[in-house]
Amino acid sequence: MAETESENDEKVWKKFLRKHWGIVIVFIIGAIVVVAGALYVFLWFVNDAQTAGLVPTTLGLWATNHLVWFLIYLILWEILLVGIPVIIAVVLGYFLWWKRLPREEREDYRHRHLFGKRSRRSDGGNAFSFLIFIGFIIKIYVDGNWNKPFELWTFNYLASSLVWVIIWILIIFGIPMTIGGCLWLHHEMKKES
């Protein structure tokens, strides 16, 4: 029986995982380190921006000027401390690992769409934003700030609350998804053997 192209494309990732499981683990660890680093730079800059006088500590004193300059400086610090090292790591990974693979193997991965086909999806899917909003409301209620005016909140409270909500959402959904993904991957890999 001849394999269809989609079945052939589905098997390429299994072949890739069997041959290169170590680099997949390195990539996953690298992604976790990048996300943690980006969150750390964000929290560091929130504190530093207030200490340096770039932004007021209470939200009631903020103006558009503060928001724009805060975002510009935050983006620049994220690029400098997270983005540039990621670009360097990707370039090094490309030249030290990907280019050392046999040409036939690389062409096979490209031809069989190891990294997926281009998506035509245009909607953003706002489920994650909605979960952050619901989690943020729950955190405000639990902290006892439900009836407190926004102008009395500190910028540190707002930023750290958002980060903690994101962390808890990743823990609550990420751990079961990781366990399920590993079990499914283990099942799929054994099915081939």
N, C-alpha and C positions, 0 to 999 in steps of 0.2 A: 504494500500500500504506500502510495506516495504521500509525503508530508506536505501539508499546506504551508504557505509562507508564514502565516501567523504562528503556527505551531513551531516552525523552525526558529522564528524570532524569539519565542518564549523560552526555548531551550538555551539560547545563547547566554542568558544571565546565569543559568545553572552552571554552565561550563566555566564562565568567568569566576563565579564564587568558589567552585572546586579548585581551580588553578591558583586563584589570587585572594584567598580568604584573609591572608595577613594584611594586605593593603586595604581591604575593606574595613577591617578592624581599626587600622591606623586612620582611615578617613573618618570613621564614626567618632573616634576619640578626638580627632582634630576639630570636627564640627562642634562637639560638646565644649571643647576648650575655647573656640571662637565665640560661641554664644555666651559662655561665662565671662570671657574677657570683655565682650561688648557691654554686658550688664554692669560689670565692675567699673569700666570707664564711664558709663552713664552715671552711676551713683557717685563716683569720684568727682565728676564734673559738676553735678548738682551741688555738692558741698562746696567745691572750689569756687563756683560762680557766685555763691552767696558771700563767701568769705572775701572774695576780691571786689565785691560791690557791683558785679555785672548785673545782678538781679536782686530785687528785694526779697526778704525772707518770707513775708506774708503775701498771700495771693491778692489781697485787696489793694496792694500798692503797685501791682504790675500794670504795664502799659504795652502797647503793640511793639514799641521800641525794644523793651526788655525781651519779649518773646522772640522777635526776629533775630536779635543779636545772640540770644541764648542758643537758638537752633543753629545759627551759622557756626558759632564756636563749637557746639556739640558735634556737628557733622565733621568739622575739620579735625577735632581730636579723635573721633572714631576712625576717620580715614587714616590719620597718622599712626595711632596706636593699635588699630585692629586691621584696617583695610590693607595697608602697605605690607605688613607681615603675612597676611593671607595671600596676597598677590605673589609675594616672593616664594611662599611655600608651594603654591600651585605651579609656578614656573619651575621650581626645583623638582617637584614631583613629576612634572611633564618630562623634563630632560633626564632625570635620574631613574625613572621607572618606566613611563609610557614609551619613550623612545627606545628603550632597551628591549622591549618586547619584539619578537620576530615580526617582520613586516606582514606576513600572511595572517598572523593572529590579529594584528591591529586592523587590517583590512576586513577580516571576518567580523570583528566587533562593530566596525563602522557600517558595513553592508547590512548586517542583520540587526541594526539599531539597538545596540547594547544600552545606550543612554536614552532610548526612547525616540519616538517620532515627534515632530513639531506639533504642538497643540494649537488648535484654533479656538480654544476657549477664551471668551472675552469677559465673562462675569467674574467678579473678584471673590465671591463667596465670603460672606461676612460672619460666619459662625464663630470664628475665633474672637473677633472683636466683640460680638455679643456676649460670649462667655467671660471675657475680661470685664465688660460692663457689669454683668450680674455679680461676678466675684468681687468687684470693687464696691458695689452697693452692700454686699454682705459684710465685707471687711469694715466699711464705715459704720455699719450698724453694730457690729461686734465691738469695735473700738469705742463706742459711745459718742460718736460724732455725727449722729443722724440729724440732730436739730441744730448743730453748730453752723453758723454762716461760713461760706467759703472764704470770706476775707480774713477770718481768724485762723484758718489753716496755715500751716507753714509749708513752704515749698518742699522741704525734706519729707514731710508727712505724705504729701501727694505723690512724690516720686518713689519713695520706699514702699508705699502701699501698692502702687501699680506694679512694681517689680515683684513684690511678694505674691500678688494675685497671679501674675504670669507664672511664677515658680510653682505655686500650688496647682494651677491648671495643668502645667506640664507634668507634675508628679501624679496627679489624679488620673489624667488620661494617658500620659506617656508610659508609665510603668505597665499598665495592662496591655497597651498597644505593643510595647516592646516584647513582653512575654508572649503575647499572641503571635506577633511577627516571627519571633524565634522558633516557636513551636510549629508554625506553618512552614517556615523555611526548612526546619529539620525534617518535617513530614515530606515536603517536596523533594528534598535532596535524597532521602531514603527511597522514595518512590522510583527514582531514576536508577538506583543501584541494583 
